[in-house]
Amino acid sequence: MNTQMKFSLGEQAGALGILAMPDSNDPDVLWAWLETTLYDACGIQGIFYMAYPVGDSGGDIEELLERAVWKTSYPQAYLEALPGNPLTDDRSAMHLLETGEISRWHDSEQHALMTPGERRRREIDAVHGMSVGACFPVRTRSGRICGGFGLRSASQDEGRFDAMLTAHSGRIGKLLDVFDEKYRSLLAKQQYGLSPQETRVLAHLAGGMAVSRLAHEMGLSPKTIEAYMRSARQKTTSATSAEAVAKAIFFNLV
């Protein structure tokens, strides 16, 4: 893709003009750029990002983070105050992943559907200035939901944030889509830390090669291939080699 793609979030006061994504393959550089862009243009301070392989969304929503790649710049004190991970009892995240629609954290209609656990989570959010914001979907190229962004309003002013969202949600969505397309694979590569040999083994397995043939192809013993597979499973937090291969394919690592 064109890493110099530019964005304009409008000419309203406080909005930036033309913004270019850095021509970098460093996920930390790209993350810092997104933080600065969203804060300067939209008053967003605090981002959550998650992407998981399609078909791997079973079980409780909070368990997704065990199978996903994710990153956040939410306040550390807030993260430590939560009863679980950032998705625990998160009504907005649940709504996003169920519907694929932008979900406002301060949506009164969603509040009416909250469970007791979600209400307790909402109280924690209020204490830490996390009551106003929105979740945006992350999708595959075919349009299936496979994660999301959480964007915290710096002002925590519902009216101000909603006015910004009404004016710029389409542009923000496009920016996040382009960011995700470049960032997803880079983050997975960074977080998984697969070695070249582990990646090569997963690539051959993805092509349907049997372990015995793979060992011959790489000039290694079957036990060594199994050791690489075991290491790849551990690094990708996968229960099986098939799961590790699926993640490697989904995140474009092979």
Disulfide bonds with the S-S distance in Angstrom:
none
